[in-house]
Amino acid sequence: MRLSRIYPITDRTACVSHVEQVAAFARGGATIIQIRDKVATGRELYEIVVAAVAMARPLGAHVIVND
């Protein structure tokens, strides 16, 4: 049986930051990770995404943004 691909989505209410979540997901084998934060300002989201991409890229993961 082959499972379809899924990708994890970060959660603002988690006990760790979006960037830490991205690192954990990438280390766990995720290759696409979605950052989702409906509360962050545009600037905050930009800074989160820049840091997340810097973390994900060396681990072979891609970051997508929903907002």
C-alpha positions in Angstrom: 0.0 0.0 0.0 1.4 3.4 -0.9 0.3 6.4 1.0 -0.3 9.8 -0.6 2.0 12.6 0.2 1.1 15.1 2.9 2.8 18.2 4.1 2.8 19.6 7.6 1.5 23.0 8.5 3.0 25.1 11.3 0.8 26.3 14.1 1.1 29.6 15.9 -0.3 28.1 19.1 2.3 25.4 19.3 4.8 25.4 22.1 7.6 26.2 19.7 8.1 28.8 17.1 7.2 28.4 13.4 11.0 28.1 12.6 11.5 25.4 15.2 8.5 23.6 13.8 9.9 23.8 10.3 13.3 22.4 11.5 11.6 19.5 13.3 9.4 18.7 10.3 12.3 18.9 7.9 14.5 16.7 10.1 11.6 14.2 10.2 11.6 13.9 6.4 9.1 16.5 5.3 10.0 18.1 2.0 7.3 20.7 1.8 6.2 22.6 4.9 3.4 25.2 5.0 3.6 28.2 7.3 0.2 29.5 8.3 -0.4 32.4 10.6 -3.6 34.4 10.3 -2.7 36.7 13.2 0.9 37.9 12.2 1.3 41.2 10.5 2.8 41.2 7.0 6.2 42.2 8.4 6.1 39.5 11.1 5.1 36.8 8.6 7.9 37.9 6.2 10.5 37.6 9.0 9.1 34.2 10.0 9.3 33.0 6.4 12.8 34.3 5.8 14.1 32.5 8.9 12.1 29.3 8.1 13.5 29.2 4.6 17.0 29.6 5.9 16.4 26.7 8.2 14.6 24.5 5.7 16.9 24.9 2.6 20.0 23.2 4.0 17.7 20.3 5.1 16.3 19.9 1.6 12.8 21.2 2.4 10.7 23.8 0.8 8.5 26.3 2.5 5.1 27.5 1.3 3.0 30.3 2.8 -0.8 30.5 3.2 -1.7 34.1 3.9 
